[in-house]
Amino acid sequence: MRKQSYERTVKLWASATDTYAWAHRTGEGWPCSTLSGRRFFAEFQDGNLVDFSLNGGRGPQDCDAHELNAFVEDAFGTSRPGEASL
């Protein structure tokens, strides 16, 4: 997994291995995962998702939003990365 943080923007690249390992964690797995085994890129600005692609934009681009939020929260410690703290 690769992360880049800027002042108001955060980018996340997750490999198919990353998503598989995350979805199959012991005691914390994600049954019926829509991300498992798929790579993705996500970009957040001010805590909002502004760009997203699965498998480089090839094939279906649907995934479960709750699952994506959980993955992002595990990666960054928040479900809204890049958001300015108040």
Order of alpha helices (4+ residues) and beta strands (2+ residues): beta-beta-alpha-beta-beta-alpha
